[in-house]
């Protein structure tokens, strides 16, 4: 099971690969849409890559609840537990 920092770093890598957003910009308090300017199509790709990287399942109905980086980190940590 990965800790918060490992999950954050992994998400930052995925987001950087998909959108070009710098890893340093991916902080727990950032909103995917407002702060990081990630659209719904990119978000779905990020979700699929996160599922593969962290070995978790993120149901489509949960994706809409992942509005901040913290939400995603918390969901992944809980799913791994």
Secondary structure as UniProt FT lines:
FT   HELIX           4..19
FT   HELIX           23..25
FT   TURN            28..29
FT   TURN            32..36
FT   HELIX           40..54
FT   HELIX           60..63
FT   TURN            64..65
FT   HELIX           69..80
//
